[in-house]
Amino acid sequence: MLLLGLALAEECSGARLPAGVGRMIAEDAETGALRRGVVAGLFTTGAREPRNDRVEPFRLRMRERRADRLRYVTRTWLTPRRHHIEMVALPGALRWAYFPLKWGLDFAVLPVWSLIRPSRQQS
């Protein structure tokens, strides 16, 4: 992530980087690919907005270590989002209950609902 940010600063604003940092960026193929993708998408219209409620391939690729990728995926899948919190107002002592609420809705209720809903529309 740091190398990507520095590579973008160099390319987009003309920032001068130390030679060692420039060498690290040049030697890292993944940073180069990510940088080209970001620059190409800067002025693209109709691009899909990034969201925090799903795993984004770009954000996954930014993480170097397998443990960081796993943490990102786990946090994205398991952390309650704004709509979960706005659904039910819980007192501060019960904030932990948003986690099972999210899991129950996203991993039990919604899959069953999406199976039932198409059959209800045909009737």
C-alpha positions as CSV (number, residue, x, y, z in Angstrom):
1,M,0.0,0.0,0.0
2,L,2.8,2.4,0.8
3,L,4.6,1.7,-2.4
4,L,1.4,2.2,-4.4
5,G,0.7,5.5,-2.7
6,L,4.3,6.7,-3.4
7,A,4.1,5.5,-7.0
8,L,0.9,7.4,-7.5
9,A,2.3,10.5,-5.9
10,E,5.2,10.4,-8.2
11,E,3.1,9.8,-11.3
12,C,0.2,12.1,-10.6
13,S,1.9,15.0,-8.9
14,G,5.5,14.7,-10.0
15,A,6.8,14.1,-6.5
16,R,10.4,13.2,-6.4
17,L,11.2,10.0,-4.6
18,P,14.5,8.8,-3.3
19,A,16.3,6.4,-5.7
20,G,16.0,3.4,-3.4
21,V,12.2,3.9,-3.2
22,G,12.0,4.3,-7.0
23,R,13.9,1.0,-7.4
24,M,11.6,-0.8,-5.0
25,I,8.6,0.4,-7.0
26,A,10.2,-0.6,-10.3
27,E,11.0,-4.1,-9.0
28,D,7.5,-4.8,-7.7
29,A,5.4,-5.9,-10.6
30,E,2.2,-5.9,-8.5
31,T,2.7,-2.2,-7.5
32,G,3.1,-1.3,-11.2
33,A,0.0,-3.1,-12.2
34,L,-2.1,-1.5,-9.4
35,R,-0.7,1.9,-10.2
36,R,-1.6,1.5,-13.9
37,G,-5.1,0.4,-12.9
38,V,-5.6,3.4,-10.6
39,V,-4.3,5.9,-13.1
40,A,-6.4,4.4,-15.9
41,G,-9.5,4.6,-13.7
42,L,-9.1,8.1,-12.4
43,F,-11.1,9.7,-15.1
44,T,-13.2,6.8,-16.3
45,T,-16.9,7.5,-16.2
46,G,-19.3,4.7,-15.3
47,A,-16.8,2.9,-13.1
48,R,-18.3,0.9,-10.3
49,E,-18.2,2.7,-6.9
50,P,-16.1,0.9,-4.3
51,R,-18.1,-0.4,-1.4
52,N,-17.2,-1.6,2.1
53,D,-19.8,-4.3,2.3
54,R,-18.2,-6.6,-0.2
55,V,-14.7,-7.9,-0.9
56,E,-13.2,-5.7,-3.7
57,P,-10.5,-7.4,-5.8
58,F,-8.4,-4.2,-5.9
59,R,-8.4,-3.9,-2.1
60,L,-7.5,-7.6,-1.8
61,R,-4.6,-7.2,-4.2
62,M,-3.2,-4.2,-2.3
63,R,-2.5,-6.5,0.7
64,E,0.8,-8.2,0.4
65,R,0.7,-10.9,3.1
66,R,-1.8,-13.8,3.1
67,A,-2.7,-12.9,6.8
68,D,-3.6,-9.4,5.8
69,R,-5.8,-10.6,2.9
70,L,-7.5,-13.1,5.3
71,R,-8.1,-10.3,7.9
72,Y,-9.5,-8.0,5.2
73,V,-12.0,-10.7,3.9
74,T,-13.0,-11.7,7.4
75,R,-13.5,-8.2,8.6
76,T,-15.5,-7.3,5.4
77,W,-17.8,-10.4,5.8
78,L,-18.3,-10.3,9.5
79,T,-18.4,-6.6,10.6
80,P,-21.9,-5.0,10.9
81,R,-22.5,-2.2,8.5
82,R,-24.5,1.0,8.7
83,H,-27.8,-0.6,7.7
84,H,-27.5,-3.2,10.4
85,I,-26.9,-0.6,13.0
86,E,-29.7,1.6,11.8
87,M,-32.1,-1.3,11.7
88,V,-32.3,-1.6,15.5
89,A,-31.2,0.9,18.1
90,L,-29.3,-1.0,20.8
91,P,-28.0,0.6,24.0
92,G,-24.2,0.8,24.4
93,A,-24.0,-2.2,26.6
94,L,-25.5,-4.4,23.8
95,R,-23.5,-3.1,20.9
96,W,-21.9,-6.6,20.6
97,A,-25.4,-7.8,19.5
98,Y,-25.0,-6.1,16.1
99,F,-22.5,-8.9,15.1
100,P,-24.9,-11.8,15.5
101,L,-27.7,-9.6,14.0
102,K,-25.6,-9.0,10.9
103,W,-24.6,-12.7,10.6
104,G,-28.1,-13.9,11.0
105,L,-29.4,-11.5,8.4
106,D,-26.6,-11.8,5.8
107,F,-25.9,-15.6,6.1
108,A,-29.3,-17.0,7.0
109,V,-32.3,-14.7,6.3
110,L,-31.1,-13.1,3.0
111,P,-30.1,-16.4,1.3
112,V,-33.5,-18.0,2.2
113,W,-35.3,-14.8,1.1
114,S,-33.6,-14.8,-2.3
115,L,-34.6,-18.5,-2.8
116,I,-38.2,-17.8,-1.8
117,R,-38.7,-14.4,-3.6
118,P,-38.4,-15.7,-7.2
119,S,-41.0,-18.4,-6.6
120,R,-43.4,-15.9,-4.9
121,Q,-43.3,-13.6,-8.0
122,Q,-44.2,-16.5,-10.3
123,S,-47.4,-17.3,-8.3
